Amino acid sequence: MVNSNFENAAVLVSLIEALREHGHCGNTHIQKSMFFIQEISEFEDPYPFVLYKHGPYSFTLKEDLSAFLSYRFLDIAIPDNSTVQYSNGPQADMLKQKFWGKAKRYEACINFVAEKLGPKDVRHLEKLSTALFFLNHRPMKEEEIARKIHELKPHISLEDAENSIKLAKELLLEGKNYNPLSS
């Protein structure tokens, strides 16, 4: 594993700590939170995201989560018939000692995203992250984006899509204050 992967592992360890502090820390929360972090900041060595079943998704991030579990940087639990929840594994402290620089640079952004997204349910995360995906990656008017979201995901009403676009824009704007590379 190259240093950038270890640095990303340290970022994920930091993100997981923050998500656990503010709410949920399952696969969906990690995926959507990392997407928001990358969209807010000028994240170095970003994960590639595609629009998938429940919004932006990175297959590379999924692979890294599995690898980081095998390295014991991360651990998982399934509490009382719930979904998988991540936590730091027994090797997380060693990782922090050696590769904490990148995580430290993004700490304010990570905490901002975890505070905003950690308490939300997965349906809300799908709406918000899909809205942000279209805002940043598809040059369209907001009305067109709302219609496209509703067309691709009929379970999201046009009104919910419009509200999600508004909230995603607000989070993006507020989050720019936490971009470590814009100071």
Beta strands, then each sheet from edge to edge (+ up, - down):
strand 1: 50-52
strand 2: 55-57
strand 3: 74-77
strand 4: 85-88
sheet 1: 1+ 2-
sheet 2: 3+ 4-
end
